[in-house]
């Protein structure tokens, strides 16, 4: 699988998902991945095919439990947790990255 889109999702699609999106974009730049589109929306917009990876807060995990490739964050402001989980997901999917 080639990751082309990552969706950050929250309940309203405005606040926390935007913050997580910005953190994802920074981490992807740090990992040398400028080929992935990152966007944010509501959990109701998180549907199969709308993204290759979905990132949500742990409290919203049940809203996306039927999707593949979900990253659930215990602390949505922790860039280190996001980076670690994103790298683990890339490893799982056979995606390359650099540091």
Backbone as numpy.savetxt, mean C-alpha at the origin, in Angstrom:
# Nx Ny Nz CAx CAy CAz Cx Cy Cz
4.05 -11.63 -11.08 3.21 -10.45 -11.08 4.09 -9.21 -11.08
3.72 -8.25 -11.88 4.42 -6.99 -11.91 3.55 -5.93 -11.23
4.07 -5.35 -10.16 3.30 -4.34 -9.42 3.35 -3.03 -10.18
2.18 -2.55 -10.56 2.06 -1.27 -11.27 1.25 -0.24 -10.49
0.37 -0.70 -9.58 -0.48 0.22 -8.82 -0.56 -0.20 -7.36
-0.46 0.78 -6.48 -0.66 0.57 -5.05 -1.73 1.55 -4.58
-2.74 1.03 -3.88 -3.80 1.87 -3.33 -3.67 1.95 -1.82
-3.66 3.17 -1.30 -3.80 3.40 0.14 -5.27 3.70 0.37
-5.89 2.98 1.28 -7.33 3.15 1.49 -7.64 3.42 2.95
-8.66 4.26 3.14 -9.18 4.53 4.48 -10.69 4.67 4.39
-11.32 4.97 5.47 -12.78 5.05 5.50 -13.36 6.13 4.61
-12.76 7.32 4.61 -13.31 8.42 3.83 -12.52 8.69 2.55
-11.31 8.16 2.46 -10.49 8.38 1.27 -9.85 9.75 1.20
-9.81 10.44 2.34 -9.28 11.81 2.32 -8.04 11.95 3.21
-8.17 11.64 4.49 -7.12 11.96 5.45 -5.99 10.96 5.55
-6.24 9.88 6.25 -5.14 8.95 6.53 -4.64 8.27 5.27
-5.51 8.02 4.31 -5.04 7.37 3.08 -4.12 8.30 2.29
-4.35 9.60 2.33 -3.46 10.55 1.66 -2.09 10.55 2.34
-2.08 10.55 3.66 -0.82 10.52 4.38 -0.04 9.24 4.07
-0.73 8.10 4.09 -0.07 6.83 3.79 0.43 6.84 2.35
-0.37 7.39 1.44 0.06 7.48 0.03 1.38 8.23 -0.08
1.49 9.38 0.58 2.72 10.17 0.51 3.89 9.39 1.08
3.66 8.64 2.15 4.73 7.81 2.73 5.13 6.69 1.77
4.15 6.07 1.11 4.46 5.02 0.13 5.31 5.60 -0.99
4.93 6.76 -1.50 5.68 7.38 -2.60 7.12 7.65 -2.20
7.34 8.14 -0.98 8.70 8.40 -0.52 9.49 7.10 -0.41
8.88 6.09 0.17 9.56 4.80 0.33 9.89 4.19 -1.03
8.96 4.26 -1.97 9.24 3.73 -3.31 10.41 4.46 -3.96
10.49 5.77 -3.79 11.65 6.52 -4.32 12.93 6.01 -3.68
12.90 5.82 -2.35 14.08 5.32 -1.64 14.48 3.92 -2.12
13.50 3.14 -2.55 13.75 1.78 -3.03 14.05 1.72 -4.53
14.10 2.89 -5.16 14.43 2.95 -6.57 13.30 2.52 -7.49
12.06 2.60 -7.01 10.90 2.19 -7.80 10.06 3.42 -8.17
10.32 3.98 -9.33 9.55 5.13 -9.80 8.54 4.71 -10.86
8.35 3.42 -11.02 7.47 2.88 -12.06 6.11 2.43 -11.52
5.81 2.75 -10.28 4.56 2.30 -9.65 3.67 3.51 -9.35
2.44 3.43 -9.82 1.45 4.48 -9.54 0.88 4.25 -8.15
0.82 5.30 -7.36 0.26 5.23 -6.01 -0.92 6.19 -5.94
-2.04 5.70 -5.42 -3.20 6.56 -5.27 -3.92 6.21 -3.98
-4.83 7.07 -3.57 -5.56 6.83 -2.33 -7.06 6.95 -2.60
-7.83 6.21 -1.81 -9.27 6.19 -1.98 -9.91 5.58 -0.74
-11.19 5.28 -0.85 -11.92 4.66 0.25 -11.80 3.14 0.18
-12.06 2.49 1.29 -12.04 1.02 1.28 -13.11 0.45 0.36
-14.20 1.17 0.16 -15.24 0.68 -0.75 -14.78 0.68 -2.20
-13.78 1.51 -2.53 -13.21 1.51 -3.88 -12.15 0.43 -4.07
-11.74 -0.19 -2.98 -10.73 -1.25 -3.06 -11.39 -2.53 -3.56
-11.26 -2.73 -4.85 -11.88 -3.89 -5.51 -10.81 -4.66 -6.28
-11.03 -5.95 -6.51 -10.07 -6.71 -7.31 -9.81 -6.01 -8.64
-8.55 -5.88 -8.99 -8.18 -5.24 -10.24 -7.95 -3.74 -10.15
-8.39 -3.12 -9.06 -8.17 -1.67 -8.95 -6.74 -1.33 -8.55
-6.03 -2.28 -7.96 -4.62 -2.10 -7.61 -3.98 -3.47 -7.46
-2.66 -3.47 -7.44 -1.91 -4.71 -7.25 -1.62 -4.97 -5.78
-1.48 -3.89 -5.01 -1.27 -3.96 -3.56 -2.18 -2.93 -2.91
-2.79 -3.31 -1.79 -3.67 -2.43 -1.03 -3.07 -2.21 0.34
-3.03 -0.97 0.81 -2.48 -0.64 2.12 -3.58 0.02 2.95
-3.85 -0.56 4.11 -4.88 -0.05 5.02 -4.38 -0.10 6.45
-5.04 0.63 7.32 -4.79 0.50 8.75 -5.38 -0.81 9.24
-4.79 -1.37 10.27 -5.25 -2.65 10.82 -6.74 -2.61 11.15
-7.26 -1.46 11.59 -8.67 -1.34 11.96 -9.62 -1.48 10.76
-9.10 -1.36 9.55 -9.93 -1.47 8.35 -9.67 -2.76 7.57
-8.87 -3.62 8.13 -8.48 -4.85 7.44 -9.68 -5.72 7.04
-10.71 -5.75 7.86 -11.88 -6.58 7.54 -12.61 -6.09 6.29
-12.47 -4.81 5.96 -13.13 -4.27 4.77 -12.48 -4.74 3.47
-11.24 -5.21 3.56 -10.51 -5.64 2.36 -10.02 -7.09 2.47
-10.62 -7.84 3.37 -10.14 -9.20 3.63 -10.28 -10.14 2.45
-11.13 -9.84 1.50 -11.31 -10.72 0.34 -10.34 -10.39 -0.79
-9.54 -9.37 -0.61 -8.57 -8.98 -1.64 -7.23 -9.66 -1.42
-6.49 -9.84 -2.48 -5.13 -10.34 -2.39 -4.17 -9.17 -2.17
-3.02 -9.48 -1.63 -1.92 -8.52 -1.50 -2.29 -7.28 -0.69
-2.79 -7.53 0.51 -3.13 -6.44 1.43 -2.01 -6.29 2.46
-1.63 -5.06 2.67 -0.71 -4.71 3.75 -1.54 -3.98 4.80
-1.62 -4.55 6.00 -2.35 -3.92 7.11 -1.33 -3.35 8.08
-1.44 -2.06 8.33 -0.50 -1.37 9.20 -1.04 -1.25 10.62
-0.21 -1.63 11.59 -0.57 -1.45 13.00 -0.50 0.02 13.38
0.46 0.74 12.78 0.66 2.16 13.06 0.80 2.88 11.72
-0.24 3.57 11.29 -0.22 4.17 9.95 0.77 5.31 9.79
1.31 5.84 10.87 2.31 6.90 10.76 3.74 6.37 10.81
3.92 5.08 11.02 5.26 4.50 11.09 5.79 4.20 9.69
6.73 5.03 9.25 7.34 4.80 7.94 8.16 3.51 7.94
8.77 3.19 9.08 9.58 1.97 9.15 8.71 0.73 8.99
7.57 0.69 9.67 6.67 -0.45 9.53 6.20 -0.56 8.08
5.84 0.55 7.47 5.39 0.54 6.08 6.49 0.04 5.16
7.70 0.54 5.35 8.83 0.11 4.52 9.09 -1.38 4.68
9.13 -1.86 5.91 9.37 -3.28 6.16 8.31 -4.15 5.51
7.05 -3.76 5.64 5.95 -4.56 5.10 5.89 -4.47 3.58
6.23 -3.32 3.03 6.25 -3.17 1.58 7.38 -4.02 0.98
8.55 -3.99 1.60 9.66 -4.82 1.13 9.31 -6.31 1.23
8.66 -6.71 2.32 8.25 -8.11 2.48 7.26 -8.51 1.40
6.33 -7.63 1.09 5.34 -7.91 0.03 6.04 -8.00 -1.32
6.99 -7.10 -1.60 7.75 -7.17 -2.84 8.50 -8.49 -2.92
9.14 -8.90 -1.83 9.85 -10.18 -1.80 8.90 -11.33 -2.11
7.73 -11.30 -1.47 6.72 -12.34 -1.67 6.28 -12.42 -3.13
6.19 -11.26 -3.79 5.71 -11.20 -5.16 6.85 -11.29 -6.20
8.08 -11.39 -5.72 9.22 -11.48 -6.64 9.56 -10.16 -7.30
9.22 -9.05 -6.65 9.50 -7.72 -7.17 10.90 -7.28 -6.74
11.56 -6.53 -7.59 12.89 -6.04 -7.26 12.82 -4.64 -6.66
13.85 -4.31 -5.92 14.00 -2.97 -5.36 15.45 -2.82 -4.92
15.87 -1.60 -4.70 17.22 -1.34 -4.22 17.16 -0.40 -3.03
18.27 -0.26 -2.35 18.30 0.68 -1.21 19.54 1.51 -1.28
